[in-house]
Amino acid sequence: MVIGATGQIGRVTVRALVQDGWAVTAASRGAGRDAGWPEDVRVVRLDREDDAALADALGDGVDLVVDMVAFTASHARQYARLADRIGSAVVLSSGTVYEDEQGRNFDTQDDADGFPRLPVPIPETQHTVAPGEGTYSTRKVELERALLALGERLPVTMVRAGAIHGPHGRAPRELYFVKRNLDGRRTRVLSYGGVSRFHPVSVHNIAELVRLAAAQPASRVINAGDPYAPTVAEIGAAVDAVMGFGSETVTVPGAAPGPNVGVTPWSTAHPVVYDMSAAERELGYRAVTTYDDALEETVSWITRRLAGRDWREAFPAMAAAYDPSTDLFDYAAEDVWLADRKA
């Protein structure tokens, strides 16, 4: 059973598991069906927060649960109560759980000198934030620890994903470059010299990790990242190449030079790159795609969704992810800054 099956990762994961011989039940709030699924995929309606509904969906039991929407300790308690009905599980976590030796993490990134200085690449053994209910990252750590504590009762693979990309994303980072190109915006400003690296991961590579972990149940944590972590400037150039568009990139050596200028969804003061050697060693993992090769389907999907719509209407979750004072597409502010720079 795949929980969150009609989400960005779930759609591809269902296909990967079916191709690997699994009989899949696709569970989601809307009981939807992806056009790419074979007809024998069983679809069920499931409210993830409803304990009784989850128990009913599991029935007499399943060999595997893949969970894209587990976020809290209460979800871990669901698994503890239902462990006798589940052979093993693969649960999505996040690469934002890591913190550096000084306690800097993604929850402190907006503080002065608060962005973490993490090893490159980051192994799964790196410190994490303390578990708790306070933030997305602390809740993920609380979930991880509770699930891993189940041990042999229920083997769980936790997948710490990087910056996820692919169609059907609620807040696709690629929107930043796609919309600018559609608007005919020829100049882009990138802070931190354009060399920020925030490791992306394709939904196809996550699905491959899930497929391999499903066949080799164990209690473990693995990172999820593409085989190469491009810089933000390289990502912009890749989007340009897919769209047949030419842009001039203006770089700033440090942080954003002004409000709404030089800020992108990948702009980081220090690199964030995940070590994939554990997945390769423990699961025999090999990436099935690269960022560049997977990009065209993402760009095409974003373009279709934007057609005739304001970007905030098309991607409300993306708009909500930023402070109301932040406008990712404030071209007027950029023009003022660029003019002052040339003066």
C-alpha positions in Angstrom: 0.0 0.0 0.0 1.3 3.4 -1.0 -0.1 6.2 1.2 -0.1 9.6 -0.5 -0.2 7.8 -3.9 -1.5 10.7 -6.0 1.2 13.1 -4.8 4.4 14.1 -6.6 6.4 11.0 -5.5 3.6 8.6 -4.9 2.5 8.6 -8.6 5.9 7.4 -9.8 6.5 5.1 -6.9 3.3 3.2 -7.6 4.4 2.6 -11.2 7.9 1.5 -10.1 6.5 -1.0 -7.6 4.0 -2.5 -10.1 6.8 -2.9 -12.6 8.8 -4.7 -9.9 5.9 -7.2 -9.4 4.1 -5.8 -6.5 0.2 -5.8 -6.3 -0.3 -2.2 -5.2 -3.1 -0.5 -3.4 -2.9 3.3 -4.0 -4.3 5.3 -1.0 -5.1 9.0 -1.0 -7.6 11.5 0.3 -9.3 11.8 -3.1 -9.0 8.1 -4.1 -7.5 9.4 -7.4 -5.9 7.4 -10.1 -2.8 8.5 -12.2 -3.2 8.0 -16.0 0.1 6.1 -16.0 -1.0 3.4 -13.6 -2.1 0.0 -14.9 -5.8 -0.9 -14.3 -5.0 -3.6 -11.7 -3.8 -0.9 -9.2 -6.4 -0.9 -6.5 -7.5 2.6 -5.4 -8.8 3.5 -1.9 -9.8 6.7 -0.2 -7.8 7.3 3.0 -7.7 10.1 5.5 -4.1 9.8 6.9 -5.2 11.2 10.3 -8.0 8.7 10.7 -6.7 5.7 12.7 -9.7 3.5 12.0 -9.6 4.3 8.3 -6.0 3.3 8.1 -6.7 0.0 10.0 -9.5 -0.7 7.6 -7.3 0.0 4.5 -4.7 -2.4 5.8 -7.3 -5.1 6.3 -5.7 -8.4 7.2 -2.3 -7.0 6.4 0.1 -6.0 3.7 3.7 -6.9 3.0 4.8 -3.3 2.5 3.6 0.2 3.3 5.2 3.2 1.5 4.2 6.4 3.3 4.7 9.8 1.6 2.7 11.7 4.2 3.9 10.7 7.6 5.0 13.8 9.6 4.5 13.4 13.3 5.0 11.1 16.3 1.2 10.4 16.2 1.8 8.7 12.8 4.6 6.6 14.3 2.2 5.5 17.0 -0.2 4.3 14.3 2.5 2.1 13.0 3.3 0.8 16.4 -0.4 -0.2 16.9 -0.6 -1.8 13.4 2.9 -3.4 13.2 1.5 -6.9 13.2 -0.3 -6.2 9.9 2.7 -4.7 8.1 5.7 -6.7 6.8 7.9 -3.6 6.4 7.7 0.1 5.6 9.5 2.8 3.6 8.7 6.3 4.9 9.7 9.6 3.4 11.7 11.9 5.7 13.7 15.1 4.8 17.3 16.2 4.4 16.4 19.3 6.4 16.9 17.3 9.6 20.7 17.8 9.7 22.5 20.3 11.8 26.2 21.3 12.0 28.6 21.1 15.0 27.5 24.6 16.2 23.8 23.6 16.2 23.0 25.6 13.1 20.3 24.0 11.0 17.5 24.8 8.5 15.4 26.3 11.4 18.1 28.8 12.1 18.9 29.7 8.5 17.3 33.1 8.6 19.3 34.2 11.6 22.5 36.1 11.3 25.2 33.5 10.4 22.5 30.9 11.0 22.8 28.8 7.8 24.4 25.4 8.7 27.9 24.6 7.6 27.5 20.9 6.8 30.1 18.4 5.5 30.2 17.9 1.8 28.7 15.4 1.2 26.5 14.9 4.3 26.5 11.3 5.6 23.5 9.9 7.4 25.5 9.8 10.6 25.6 13.6 10.7 24.0 15.2 13.7 20.3 16.0 13.4 18.1 18.5 15.2 16.5 17.4 18.5 13.1 15.7 18.1 10.1 17.8 19.0 6.8 19.3 17.9 8.2 22.7 17.1 9.1 22.6 13.4 8.8 20.4 10.3 12.4 19.2 10.8 12.0 18.4 14.5 8.8 16.6 13.9 10.5 14.5 11.1 13.3 13.5 13.6 10.7 12.6 16.2 9.0 10.4 13.6 12.2 8.8 12.5 13.3 7.9 16.0 10.0 6.4 16.9 9.8 4.3 13.8 13.3 3.1 14.0 12.8 2.1 17.6 10.2 -0.5 16.5 13.2 -2.6 15.3 12.4 -6.1 14.3 8.7 -5.5 15.1 8.5 -3.5 11.9 11.6 -2.8 9.7 11.4 0.8 8.5 13.6 2.5 5.9 13.6 6.3 6.4 14.4 8.2 3.2 15.9 11.7 3.8 15.1 13.5 0.5 16.8 16.5 -0.9 15.1 19.2 -3.0 12.5 17.1 -4.8 11.7 17.7 -8.4 9.3 16.3 -11.0 5.8 16.9 -12.2 2.8 17.4 -9.8 4.9 19.3 -7.2 2.9 21.7 -5.0 5.8 24.1 -4.8 8.2 23.4 -7.7 11.5 25.3 -7.3 11.9 25.2 -11.1 9.0 27.6 -11.4 11.5 30.4 -10.5 13.3 30.0 -13.8 10.4 28.7 -15.9 8.2 31.7 -15.2 11.0 34.2 -15.8 11.6 32.7 -19.2 7.9 32.6 -20.1 7.8 36.3 -19.1 10.7 37.0 -21.5 12.9 38.1 -18.6 16.5 38.0 -20.1 18.5 38.9 -17.0 18.7 37.0 -13.7 20.5 38.0 -10.5 22.0 35.3 -8.4 23.4 35.8 -4.9 26.3 33.9 -3.4 28.1 34.0 -6.8 25.5 31.7 -8.3 27.3 28.7 -6.9 24.8 27.7 -4.2 24.1 24.0 -4.1 21.0 22.6 -2.6 21.0 18.9 -3.7 18.0 18.1 -5.9 16.5 14.6 -6.2 14.2 13.4 -8.9 11.0 11.6 -8.1 12.2 8.8 -10.3 15.4 8.4 -8.2 13.3 8.3 -5.0 11.0 5.7 -6.5 14.1 3.6 -7.3 15.3 3.9 -3.7 11.8 2.8 -2.5 11.8 -0.1 -4.9 15.2 -1.4 -3.6 14.4 -0.8 0.1 11.1 -2.7 -0.3 12.9 -5.7 -1.6 15.5 -5.5 1.3 13.6 -4.7 4.5 15.6 -3.3 7.4 15.6 -0.5 9.9 17.8 2.2 8.4 18.1 5.8 7.2 19.2 6.7 3.7 19.8 9.9 1.9 18.1 10.7 -1.4 19.8 12.9 -4.0 20.5 12.9 -7.7 24.0 11.7 -8.8 25.2 15.3 -9.2 24.2 18.4 -7.2 24.2 21.3 -9.7 24.8 25.0 -8.7 21.9 27.4 -9.0 23.5 28.9 -12.0 23.7 25.5 -13.6 20.1 24.8 -12.9 19.1 28.1 -14.5 21.2 27.2 -17.6 19.6 23.8 -17.8 16.1 25.3 -17.7 17.1 27.7 -20.4 18.3 24.8 -22.5 15.1 22.9 -22.2 13.0 26.0 -23.1 15.3 27.2 -25.9 15.8 30.5 -24.0 18.9 32.7 -23.5 19.5 34.6 -20.3 22.3 36.8 -18.9 23.3 35.8 -15.4 24.5 38.6 -13.0 26.1 37.3 -9.9 26.6 38.9 -6.4 29.4 37.5 -4.3 27.4 37.5 -1.0 23.8 37.4 0.2 20.9 39.0 -1.7 21.8 42.6 -2.4 18.3 43.9 -1.7 14.7 42.9 -1.1 13.4 40.6 -3.8 16.7 40.7 -5.7 18.9 37.6 -6.0 16.7 35.3 -4.0 16.0 31.8 -5.5 14.6 28.6 -4.0 18.2 27.2 -4.1 20.1 30.2 -2.7 22.1 29.0 0.3 25.1 30.5 2.0 26.8 27.1 2.2 26.5 24.0 0.1 24.0 21.2 0.9 25.0 18.0 -0.7 23.9 14.5 0.4 26.2 11.5 0.5 24.6 8.6 -1.5 27.3 6.0 -0.7 25.2 4.3 2.0 22.3 3.7 -0.5 24.8 2.4 -3.0 26.4 0.1 -0.5 23.4 -1.2 1.4 20.8 -1.3 -1.4 22.9 -1.6 -4.6 21.3 1.8 -5.6 22.2 3.4 -8.9 20.4 6.6 -10.0 18.0 6.1 -12.9 18.1 9.7 -14.1 20.0 12.9 -13.7 18.7 16.4 -13.0 19.2 17.5 -16.6 17.6 14.4 -18.1 14.6 14.6 -15.8 14.1 18.3 -16.2 12.0 18.4 -19.4 9.0 16.7 -18.0 9.0 19.1 -15.0 9.3 22.2 -17.2 6.5 21.0 -19.5 4.2 20.3 -16.6 4.9 23.7 -14.9 4.3 25.5 -18.3 1.0 23.8 -18.8 -0.2 24.5 -15.3 0.8 28.2 -15.6 -1.1 28.7 -18.9 -3.4 31.6 -18.5 -3.1 31.7 -14.7 -1.4 33.8 -12.1 1.5 31.8 -10.6 0.0 32.2 -7.1 -3.3 30.7 -8.3 -1.5 27.9 -10.1 0.9 27.2 -7.2 -0.6 28.5 -3.9 1.7 26.4 -1.8 4.7 28.0 -3.5 3.4 31.4 -2.7 2.7 30.4 0.9 6.2 29.1 1.4 7.7 32.6 1.4 7.2 35.6 3.6 4.5 37.8 2.2 7.0 40.6 1.6 9.0 38.4 -0.7 8.2 38.5 -4.4 10.2 36.0 -6.4 9.3 37.8 -9.6 9.8 41.5 -8.6 11.3 42.6 -11.9 10.9 46.3 -11.1 13.1 45.9 -8.0 15.7 44.0 -10.1 15.7 46.7 -12.7 16.3 49.4 -10.1 19.2 47.4 -8.6 20.7 46.7 -12.1 20.5 50.3 -13.1 22.2 51.4 -9.8 24.9 48.8 -10.4 25.7 50.2 -13.9 25.6 53.9 -12.7 
